[in-house]
């Protein structure tokens, strides 16, 4: 299961060459991840935090294949590829709308921690959420 978030490249996101700066892609990943959590899992990040579930970033990877430019219309696809009691991994693919070629892809890994920032076992502490995540986990890239 995946979500697609639409992005229009803003001028501020480009560098002197007119190409989207590499530092912007993780922000777009976050937009797609937030949309995924809200639309697919059915809870907002703020509600998760109120329940005592925090997901700090522990790893970020991004591969830039084809440049994006000011005013390009993009779609960021987000999906879960790994859920364990200790962490969750989201994968991302970015394409220009109307085109098939992936212009960038990447992933983020997040730990499950409580309000005290200590690791929690999501399977034990929030079993229903864990089971829902396991149901929508993608075993291979889509």
Secondary structure, DSSP 8 states (H G I E B T S, - for coil): -EEEEEEE--GGGB-TTSBB-HHHHHHHHHHHHHHHIIIII---HHHHHHTT-B--EEEEEEEE-S--BTT-EEEEEEEEEEE-SSEEEEEEEEEETT--SEEEEEEEEEE-B-TTS-B--HHHHSHHHHHHHHHH--SS--
